[in-house]
Amino acid sequence: MEETTGLLDKIRHHDKLSIALNENCAIPLPDDVMQILLKPHRLSFYYFQYIESGSATFIADLQKFNVGDGELAFGLPNQIFTKLPYDKHQRQYALSFDEDTLKLLPGTYQFLVNPFNVNSIAFDPATQQRVKNLLSGLFQLLHAPGRQRKVEVILAHLHTVLTEFNTAYFEQYKAPEIVAGSKLSKYIAFKLAVEENLTEQHDVQSIAEQLALTSNTLYGIVKEFGGVSPKEWIINRLMLEAQRKLQYSTLSVKELAYELGFNDPGYFSRLFKKSTGKSISRYLADLQDLSHD
């Protein structure tokens, strides 16, 4: 498992913004960066790849998915991400930026919370053309003479790109319009509440009160959008984090349990097996086998 901490600094295309945008691999990547990207890697930044033509296969958090003409694959910080294979001759745009750059933007982009747990977006033909034009224009801005003086213009372009992504995401997965107090907005707020303090022992009642909901209402919302109860959702999220950590760290079971907020390593191990169908030792053995393939 490859770490990407510091990688964006090696490939960034602006001296004030941590952002990189490549068009059809026109900007060669350093060999050491390519060695990381060719393997499963843990993202430390937001990553988007728009496939103008052709198709590609990706894996995000152990889930394989395909994208084709005019579609987008994206990965979020802390996800384990892989592209299979990495084809530098494909017509595509690869966009990366960090949390600090995101904070400078004027909007909120709720698809980045990924309430539907997907990592691809499809666009209708008109939106495909707009997205391509926006990415092409942003690429020209980043690589044109005097680009470093255009921070506000670059951020404005990035805001428009993310707005297109956000709109298409919720249209594709048939979400109702997000308004304050709507069920989807509450589900997103639930996910954020869990993520902000992931390794704490979460009390569902406390989260419900924080969201101005009853426990029964929160249960119904999480069940509708997440398919499980709030307690199961939290456990599944922690087990996903455990799988991530097992891929890129050498923590013992006891250390991993404590790091994820469990006081009882035995209970943690039983939850892991129930969630993944494998004991931790079997999971690690399978990872080792995969690394030698």
PAMAR-467310 format. One record per residue (C-alpha): x, y, z; residue in three letters; residue number from 1. Coordinates in Angstrom, 2 decimals, m for minus. Layout:
N
X; Y; Z; ALA; NUM $
...
***
This chain:
293
0.00; 0.00; 0.00; MET; 1 $
1.43; 3.35; m1.07; GLU; 2 $
1.00; 6.59; 0.86; GLU; 3 $
0.42; 9.86; m1.03; THR; 4 $
1.19; 12.37; 1.72; THR; 5 $
3.26; 15.11; 0.07; GLY; 6 $
2.63; 13.76; m3.44; LEU; 7 $
0.44; 16.68; m4.51; LEU; 8 $
3.26; 19.09; m3.68; ASP; 9 $
5.43; 17.29; m6.24; LYS; 10 $
2.95; 17.68; m9.08; ILE; 11 $
1.03; 20.87; m8.21; ARG; 12 $
0.56; 23.38; m11.01; HIS; 13 $
0.33; 26.56; m8.96; HIS; 14 $
2.66; 28.12; m6.38; ASP; 15 $
m0.17; 29.35; m4.13; LYS; 16 $
m2.84; 26.69; m4.61; LEU; 17 $
m2.34; 22.97; m4.07; SER; 18 $
m3.97; 21.97; m7.34; ILE; 19 $
m2.92; 19.91; m10.34; ALA; 20 $
m4.75; 19.38; m13.62; LEU; 21 $
m3.43; 17.29; m16.47; ASN; 22 $
m4.94; 17.12; m19.95; GLU; 23 $
m4.33; 13.88; m21.86; ASN; 24 $
m1.16; 13.35; m19.78; CYS; 25 $
0.44; 16.39; m21.47; ALA; 26 $
2.47; 17.11; m18.32; ILE; 27 $
4.77; 14.14; m17.62; PRO; 28 $
4.69; 12.90; m14.04; LEU; 29 $
7.93; 12.16; m12.16; PRO; 30 $
8.90; 8.49; m12.09; ASP; 31 $
8.56; 8.23; m8.32; ASP; 32 $
5.01; 9.63; m8.50; VAL; 33 $
4.06; 7.18; m11.26; MET; 34 $
5.36; 4.29; m9.17; GLN; 35 $
2.90; 5.26; m6.45; ILE; 36 $
m0.05; 5.80; m8.78; LEU; 37 $
0.44; 2.45; m10.49; LEU; 38 $
m0.23; 0.67; m7.19; LYS; 39 $
m3.08; 0.86; m4.67; PRO; 40 $
m2.56; 4.17; m2.88; HIS; 41 $
m4.20; 5.98; 0.00; ARG; 42 $
m5.38; 9.40; m1.16; LEU; 43 $
m4.39; 12.44; 0.88; SER; 44 $
m6.28; 14.78; m1.47; PHE; 45 $
m9.37; 14.92; m3.70; TYR; 46 $
m8.92; 13.22; m7.08; TYR; 47 $
m11.09; 13.33; m10.20; PHE; 48 $
m10.54; 11.71; m13.58; GLN; 49 $
m12.85; 12.67; m16.42; TYR; 50 $
m12.72; 10.16; m19.29; ILE; 51 $
m13.35; 12.03; m22.52; GLU; 52 $
m13.21; 8.86; m24.63; SER; 53 $
m12.51; 5.23; m23.92; GLY; 54 $
m13.05; 3.32; m20.71; SER; 55 $
m11.19; 2.65; m17.48; ALA; 56 $
m11.48; 0.46; m14.40; THR; 57 $
m10.92; 1.77; m10.89; PHE; 58 $
m10.95; 0.35; m7.38; ILE; 59 $
m12.01; 2.54; m4.46; ALA; 60 $
m12.01; 1.00; m0.99; ASP; 61 $
m11.97; m2.53; m2.43; LEU; 62 $
m14.93; m1.84; m4.75; GLN; 63 $
m14.22; m2.17; m8.48; LYS; 64 $
m16.13; 0.03; m10.94; PHE; 65 $
m15.89; 1.07; m14.60; ASN; 66 $
m16.29; 4.44; m16.28; VAL; 67 $
m16.61; 5.16; m19.98; GLY; 68 $
m17.01; 8.00; m22.46; ASP; 69 $
m17.98; 11.25; m20.78; GLY; 70 $
m17.95; 9.84; m17.26; GLU; 71 $
m16.07; 10.76; m14.11; LEU; 72 $
m14.29; 8.68; m11.49; ALA; 73 $
m13.42; 10.33; m8.19; PHE; 74 $
m11.59; 9.48; m5.00; GLY; 75 $
m11.76; 11.20; m1.63; LEU; 76 $
m9.11; 11.73; 1.07; PRO; 77 $
m8.27; 8.52; 2.96; ASN; 78 $
m9.78; 6.24; 0.32; GLN; 79 $
m7.64; 3.45; m1.08; ILE; 80 $
m7.64; 4.12; m4.81; PHE; 81 $
m6.31; 2.33; m7.90; THR; 82 $
m6.69; 2.68; m11.64; LYS; 83 $
m6.36; m0.52; m13.70; LEU; 84 $
m4.46; m0.17; m15.97; PRO; 85 $
m2.95; 3.32; m16.02; TYR; 86 $
m3.16; 4.32; m19.69; ASP; 87 $
m1.31; 7.56; m20.41; LYS; 88 $
m2.59; 7.60; m24.01; HIS; 89 $
m6.24; 7.86; m23.03; GLN; 90 $
m8.07; 11.15; m23.62; ARG; 91 $
m8.74; 12.31; m20.09; GLN; 92 $
m8.43; 15.05; m17.52; TYR; 93 $
m6.94; 14.32; m14.10; ALA; 94 $
m7.70; 16.92; m11.43; LEU; 95 $
m6.34; 16.93; m7.87; SER; 96 $
m6.57; 19.47; m5.04; PHE; 97 $
m6.31; 19.45; m1.27; ASP; 98 $
m8.55; 20.41; 1.63; GLU; 99 $
m6.94; 23.86; 1.94; ASP; 100 $
m7.85; 24.67; m1.66; THR; 101 $
m11.39; 23.41; m1.10; LEU; 102 $
m11.77; 25.80; 1.85; LYS; 103 $
m11.07; 28.76; m0.44; LEU; 104 $
m14.04; 28.01; m2.68; LEU; 105 $
m17.33; 29.89; m2.29; PRO; 106 $
m19.67; 26.90; m2.37; GLY; 107 $
m20.47; 23.70; m0.53; THR; 108 $
m20.33; 20.52; m2.58; TYR; 109 $
m22.28; 17.87; m0.72; GLN; 110 $
m21.36; 15.12; m3.15; PHE; 111 $
m17.90; 15.19; m1.55; LEU; 112 $
m19.51; 13.65; 1.53; VAL; 113 $
m20.58; 10.90; m0.91; ASN; 114 $
m23.90; 10.02; 0.76; PRO; 115 $
m24.60; 7.23; m1.75; PHE; 116 $
m21.15; 5.60; m1.40; ASN; 117 $
m20.36; 5.67; m5.12; VAL; 118 $
m17.24; 6.86; m6.93; ASN; 119 $
m18.46; 7.65; m10.43; SER; 120 $
m20.68; 10.22; m12.09; ILE; 121 $
m22.30; 10.12; m15.54; ALA; 122 $
m23.23; 13.25; m17.48; PHE; 123 $
m25.76; 13.94; m20.22; ASP; 124 $
m24.29; 15.04; m23.59; PRO; 125 $
m24.74; 18.77; m22.94; ALA; 126 $
m23.10; 18.54; m19.53; THR; 127 $
m20.26; 16.45; m20.97; GLN; 128 $
m19.43; 19.30; m23.32; GLN; 129 $
m19.58; 21.89; m20.53; ARG; 130 $
m17.39; 19.78; m18.25; VAL; 131 $
m14.83; 19.27; m21.00; LYS; 132 $
m14.78; 23.00; m21.80; ASN; 133 $
m14.44; 23.92; m18.13; LEU; 134 $
m11.59; 21.49; m17.54; LEU; 135 $
m9.86; 22.58; m20.73; SER; 136 $
m10.19; 26.24; m19.71; GLY; 137 $
m8.88; 25.52; m16.21; LEU; 138 $
m5.94; 23.62; m17.69; PHE; 139 $
m5.08; 26.59; m19.90; GLN; 140 $
m5.28; 28.94; m16.93; LEU; 141 $
m2.96; 26.79; m14.84; LEU; 142 $
m0.40; 26.42; m17.59; HIS; 143 $
m0.55; 29.82; m19.29; ALA; 144 $
2.09; 32.56; m18.79; PRO; 145 $
1.29; 34.71; m15.77; GLY; 146 $
m0.97; 32.02; m14.31; ARG; 147 $
0.16; 32.66; m10.73; GLN; 148 $
m1.65; 36.03; m10.71; ARG; 149 $
m5.03; 34.44; m11.51; LYS; 150 $
m5.89; 32.79; m8.18; VAL; 151 $
m9.43; 34.21; m8.08; GLU; 152 $
m10.13; 33.17; m11.68; VAL; 153 $
m8.77; 29.66; m11.06; ILE; 154 $
m10.94; 29.27; m7.96; LEU; 155 $
m13.97; 30.52; m9.87; ALA; 156 $
m13.40; 27.91; m12.58; HIS; 157 $
m12.88; 25.17; m10.00; LEU; 158 $
m16.09; 26.20; m8.24; HIS; 159 $
m18.03; 25.88; m11.49; THR; 160 $
m16.51; 22.47; m12.22; VAL; 161 $
m17.44; 21.15; m8.78; LEU; 162 $
m20.94; 22.61; m9.09; THR; 163 $
m21.42; 20.64; m12.31; GLU; 164 $
m20.14; 17.48; m10.59; PHE; 165 $
m22.36; 18.07; m7.56; ASN; 166 $
m25.51; 18.63; m9.64; THR; 167 $
m24.90; 15.58; m11.84; ALA; 168 $
m24.16; 13.36; m8.83; TYR; 169 $
m27.51; 14.06; m7.18; PHE; 170 $
m29.42; 13.96; m10.46; GLU; 171 $
m27.92; 10.59; m11.36; GLN; 172 $
m28.65; 8.96; m8.03; TYR; 173 $
m32.12; 10.51; m8.01; LYS; 174 $
m31.80; 12.45; m4.81; ALA; 175 $
m34.39; 15.09; m4.04; PRO; 176 $
m33.26; 18.69; m3.97; GLU; 177 $
m31.18; 19.26; m0.86; ILE; 178 $
m32.76; 21.89; 1.35; VAL; 179 $
m32.07; 22.69; 4.97; ALA; 180 $
m33.94; 20.22; 7.13; GLY; 181 $
m34.56; 17.69; 4.35; SER; 182 $
m33.98; 14.01; 5.08; LYS; 183 $
m30.98; 13.85; 2.75; LEU; 184 $
m29.39; 16.90; 4.36; SER; 185 $
m29.84; 15.21; 7.75; LYS; 186 $
m28.24; 12.02; 6.45; TYR; 187 $
m25.27; 14.02; 5.17; ILE; 188 $
m25.07; 15.79; 8.55; ALA; 189 $
m25.10; 12.38; 10.28; PHE; 190 $
m22.20; 11.19; 8.12; LYS; 191 $
m20.26; 14.37; 8.85; LEU; 192 $
m20.88; 14.03; 12.60; ALA; 193 $
m19.44; 10.52; 12.53; VAL; 194 $
m16.47; 11.47; 10.32; GLU; 195 $
m15.47; 14.47; 12.43; GLU; 196 $
m14.82; 12.26; 15.46; ASN; 197 $
m14.53; 8.85; 13.85; LEU; 198 $
m12.60; 7.07; 16.57; THR; 199 $
m14.77; 8.22; 19.46; GLU; 200 $
m17.40; 5.89; 20.86; GLN; 201 $
m20.43; 7.42; 19.18; HIS; 202 $
m23.74; 7.56; 20.99; ASP; 203 $
m26.60; 7.50; 18.50; VAL; 204 $
m28.89; 9.39; 20.87; GLN; 205 $
m26.34; 12.21; 21.19; SER; 206 $
m25.96; 12.48; 17.42; ILE; 207 $
m29.74; 12.57; 17.02; ALA; 208 $
m29.96; 15.41; 19.54; GLU; 209 $
m27.14; 17.25; 17.78; GLN; 210 $
m29.17; 17.04; 14.55; LEU; 211 $
m32.39; 18.09; 16.31; ALA; 212 $
m33.95; 14.68; 15.61; LEU; 213 $
m35.46; 11.91; 17.67; THR; 214 $
m33.61; 8.59; 17.69; SER; 215 $
m36.46; 6.99; 15.75; ASN; 216 $
m36.37; 9.69; 13.07; THR; 217 $
m32.60; 9.37; 12.70; LEU; 218 $
m32.98; 5.61; 12.46; TYR; 219 $
m35.49; 5.98; 9.62; GLY; 220 $
m33.31; 8.46; 7.71; ILE; 221 $
m30.10; 6.41; 7.95; VAL; 222 $
m32.00; 3.23; 7.08; LYS; 223 $
m33.50; 4.91; 3.99; GLU; 224 $
m30.25; 6.30; 2.58; PHE; 225 $
m27.66; 3.95; 4.09; GLY; 226 $
m29.59; 0.70; 4.20; GLY; 227 $
m28.69; m0.04; 7.83; VAL; 228 $
m29.32; 1.34; 11.30; SER; 229 $
m27.21; 4.26; 12.60; PRO; 230 $
m25.29; 1.91; 14.91; LYS; 231 $
m24.58; m0.53; 12.06; GLU; 232 $
m23.55; 2.37; 9.80; TRP; 233 $
m21.00; 3.57; 12.36; ILE; 234 $
m19.62; 0.05; 12.87; ILE; 235 $
m19.36; m0.52; 9.11; ASN; 236 $
m17.53; 2.78; 8.72; ARG; 237 $
m15.06; 1.81; 11.45; LEU; 238 $
m14.52; m1.60; 9.87; MET; 239 $
m13.80; 0.09; 6.54; LEU; 240 $
m11.22; 2.26; 8.28; GLU; 241 $
m9.74; m0.87; 9.84; ALA; 242 $
m9.37; m2.43; 6.37; GLN; 243 $
m7.68; 0.73; 5.11; ARG; 244 $
m5.22; 0.76; 7.99; LYS; 245 $
m4.41; m2.94; 7.59; LEU; 246 $
m3.40; m2.22; 4.00; GLN; 247 $
m0.91; 0.54; 4.72; TYR; 248 $
0.26; 0.10; 8.32; SER; 249 $
1.86; m2.58; 10.49; THR; 250 $
m0.25; m2.08; 13.61; LEU; 251 $
m0.99; m5.06; 15.81; SER; 252 $
m4.61; m6.04; 16.36; VAL; 253 $
m4.52; m4.51; 19.84; LYS; 254 $
m2.97; m1.26; 18.55; GLU; 255 $
m5.48; m1.06; 15.71; LEU; 256 $
m8.41; m1.64; 18.07; ALA; 257 $
m7.25; 1.11; 20.43; TYR; 258 $
m6.54; 3.51; 17.55; GLU; 259 $
m10.12; 3.06; 16.32; LEU; 260 $
m11.59; 3.70; 19.77; GLY; 261 $
m12.23; 0.12; 20.93; PHE; 262 $
m11.22; m0.76; 24.49; ASN; 263 $
m11.70; m4.49; 23.89; ASP; 264 $
m9.51; m5.93; 21.06; PRO; 265 $
m11.46; m9.19; 21.20; GLY; 266 $
m14.76; m7.41; 20.58; TYR; 267 $
m13.13; m5.44; 17.77; PHE; 268 $
m11.87; m8.67; 16.16; SER; 269 $
m15.34; m10.23; 16.31; ARG; 270 $
m16.88; m7.14; 14.68; LEU; 271 $
m14.24; m7.22; 11.95; PHE; 272 $
m14.99; m10.85; 11.11; LYS; 273 $
m18.74; m10.24; 11.12; LYS; 274 $
m18.33; m7.24; 8.79; SER; 275 $
m15.78; m8.70; 6.34; THR; 276 $
m16.41; m12.43; 6.63; GLY; 277 $
m12.74; m12.92; 7.49; LYS; 278 $
m10.65; m12.94; 10.63; SER; 279 $
m7.97; m10.28; 10.77; ILE; 280 $
m5.24; m12.90; 10.33; SER; 281 $
m7.03; m14.31; 7.25; ARG; 282 $
m7.53; m10.81; 5.87; TYR; 283 $
m3.82; m10.04; 6.27; LEU; 284 $
m2.86; m13.36; 4.68; ALA; 285 $
m5.06; m12.60; 1.68; ASP; 286 $
m3.46; m9.15; 1.37; LEU; 287 $
m0.05; m10.77; 1.40; GLN; 288 $
m1.10; m13.18; m1.34; ASP; 289 $
m2.41; m10.30; m3.46; LEU; 290 $
0.85; m8.38; m3.07; SER; 291 $
2.75; m11.28; m4.63; HIS; 292 $
0.47; m11.65; m7.64; ASP; 293 $
***
